[in-house]
Amino acid sequence: MDSDGVYKRVNINKVISQILKTNPNITEAKANELAYKMIKELNKESFFYGS
C-alpha cells in the first residue's frame, strides 16, 4: 500500500505463484480463484480507504 492508502497494481501471476508456493496441496485453478478473490477484496478496500 502506498503512503496515501492506495494499493499499487497487482500482478496476478505473482499472487498465484505465491499462493502455490505457500499452499502446495491446492491446484493451480484453485490458486487462480483465490488470487482473483484476494485482489477483488484489496480493490474494494482501496476504494473505501483512498481512491
Secondary structure as UniProt FT lines:
FT   TURN            3..4
FT   HELIX           12..22
FT   TURN            24..25
FT   HELIX           28..49
//
